Amino acid sequence: MSRNKLVAVGLLLWYLAVSVWMAQAPVDPQFWLLASILPALFVVLLVATHRILPFSHTSYALITAFLTLHTIGVHYTYAEVPVGLWMDKALHLGRNHFDRIVHFSFGFLLAYPMEELFRLSASIRGWVVYYLPVMTVLGLSGLWEIIESWVARAVHPELGVTYLGSQGDIWDAQKDMAAALYGALLSMTILLILRALRGAETTLESEAAFSE
């Protein structure tokens, strides 16, 4: 088995192990089931298309990191994740902000795999390759909030409130989308800076070789 395949299989096994662990006695079983459907379908899609659209080790690792955070969140329900409760108590935030962390991570961790997908599958170059992942993150964040509202209306009111996870904040959906946007912008900015530095180093090396 090649090294690429070993890494991909290892990350998949990690996600499956975390999912099985977090499936044990979730705080709200119905919420856990509803919130786990889309990630499971996403993983199935990645497995089914890995030969046609293979991602880099970095992209698979970033995707796995995001899915791990989401899996932890749906086990406890986002409003009850212990880390978020500890942060609220220590920093007096007024609410459990673990959901904000995950939304920010959605943009920060998944913008690069999106950039890779656009760059390799559509041969996009220039500033557009950094613009499209940011806009895609923002669009998917908005779509997720719409899907959440549909589910909240389709189930009983108590679960609907839990599923939305607004914790009494009327601007929760907009803040979640903004967090994902900030994460994507930061990710693409870091990527742009790293590539600029790498390009400068390559230029200096070429000039040094030529001068010799």
Phi, psi and omega in degrees: 000134182290161180298319179302315182291324178298317179296314181298316179295319178299317179293322178295317179296322176300313181296319179296320179296315178297319181297316179295319179297313182286347177280350181280114176049058176295156182302317178229098185304321182290319176298316179302316181295312182298317184282351182262351185294307183296315176301320179297317178296323179296317179295318177300319179296318179297318179294318184291333185250011187294335177281325182281316181234073181286134177265167177283167176303318181300314181297314179297322179293318179295318178298316180297320179299316179296314181297327177295314178299317180296319181297319176296318180298318183282340176294314183269347202068139190303329182286348185240011180296126185305320181299318179294322177295320178296317178298319179298317181291321183284323186251359179055053183279341179089353177194169175278115185263016179299326179296324177294321178299317181291320178295319175298318180295328177303314178287315186291319185273331185260350179296320180295313175303325177293318178300317179297319179297312180296318184292320186271323184273328182249000180054041180278140181227172177075201184295336183297329182293338176266332181286316185299316178299322179296314180292326178293317177301314181297318179294317179293326177296317177296319178298319179298319179295324177294315179298319177301318181293323176298313181296318181299325179281336184276338182253179181292153189305320182298315180290326179300315178297319179296317182295319179293325177064029184286337179053039176084002182267115183289342179258020185301314182298315181294321179291324177296316179296320179295320179299317178295320179298314179299320179297316180294318179298317179295317180300312181290328177294314178299316180298317180296318180295315180299318180290326177294317178295319179296321178294321178295319178297319179297319179296316179297319179296321180294318179295320180295317179296321180292322182291333179286000000 
